[in-house]
Amino acid sequence: MFKTRLLSQEEVKKLVSMKDVIDAAEKTFRGMGDGTVVNPTKVGLDLGETAEFPPYEGFMNARPAYIGWLDSAGIKWAGGFLGERKKRGLPYITSLILLIDPKIGNFRAVMDGAYITNMRTGAQTAVALKYLHPGKNLKLGLFGAGMQGHTQTMAIAELFHIDEVHVYDISPEASRKYAEDMKDTVQGKIVIAKTPEEAATSADVVVCVTQSKDKYVKDAWIKPGGILFPMGSYQECEDAYILNADRIIVDHVGQCLHRGALKELSEAGKITEKNIYATIGEIVAGKKKGPGPSSERTLCIPIGTGAMDIAVASIALKKAEEKGIGGSYEFA
């Protein structure tokens, strides 16, 4: 009775541009702020990322959401794996997205989610900066020159003139590849930083997209007016910066207190919901003020929500239906 559209990663790539993803992210943040987007806290499955058993050095998360402005619902099943997956030369992220018709519950689509994950992760930062960073020019300090380092840069370059990028990666070859790949995207110059301190102190916006378990960004490196985005699954900045930041802004309070930069301090009772100034959605929806005084330092954590994935996937599905792209299958 109902056919489910099937979309591969290559097909999804043809359907949504970074501009599309940024637009979807901004509208979805606004919906999260005004209550027309429903985004429960994600459920995690530890497959050896931090747990002793099983020993697979990975994790998976389930992220459901309803997007009011698109009247669409779905779930993303996604995670990251090192270990055997890395040995086989496969990308760290693995993901599928399932969309349903929220009125009757039939499955409308199943599609690759890895490409959407990488794109919307960059778009989240760009949208947050649109409301937090004064002016149209910035200097970017980037930790992590992999796929998400690329998409962070692509997204920010859509909305800002990047005067400089100072990129640091533990792999010099990855930094060199990033510089070559991004030379036509970045309007200014790209500098391969020799040390982590150089990447951070040369910038007014610092973005971390690494798998590091070390708290490598130091409090003293982030200058007045600076904004730090620790995007990784672990804490990429030292406790002192979190505790000393003038404002903490997150995309989802529940998720950010239990994973990523705030997790350890939250578990120790040193950071609670009371320490969070606002969500990005509240700022986009106009419920809280955006840029603070030029002397303030901001910690912004868009750790990632299912709502962003479902919104982008819904747009991809609409375009696929219009263009006749993708296969289909009758599950029932």
Buried (B, 14 or more C-beta within 10 A) or exposed (E): EEBBBBBBBEBBBBBBEBEBBBBBBBBBBBBBBBEBBBBBBBEBEBBBBEEEEEEBBBBBBBBBBBBBBBEBBBBBBBBBBBBEBBEEEEBBBBBEBBBBBBEEEBBBBBBBBBBBBBBBBBBBBBBBBBBBBEEEBBBBBBBBBBBBBBBBBBBBBBBBEBBBBBBBBBEEEBBBBBBEBBEEBBEBEBBBBEEBBBBBBBBBBBBBBBBBEEBBBBBEBBBEBBBBBBBBBBBBBBBEBBBEBBBBBBBBBEBBBBBBBBBBBBEEEEBEEEBBBBBBBBBBBEEBEBBBEEEBBBBBBBBBBBBBBBBBBBBBBBBBEEEEBBEEEEEE
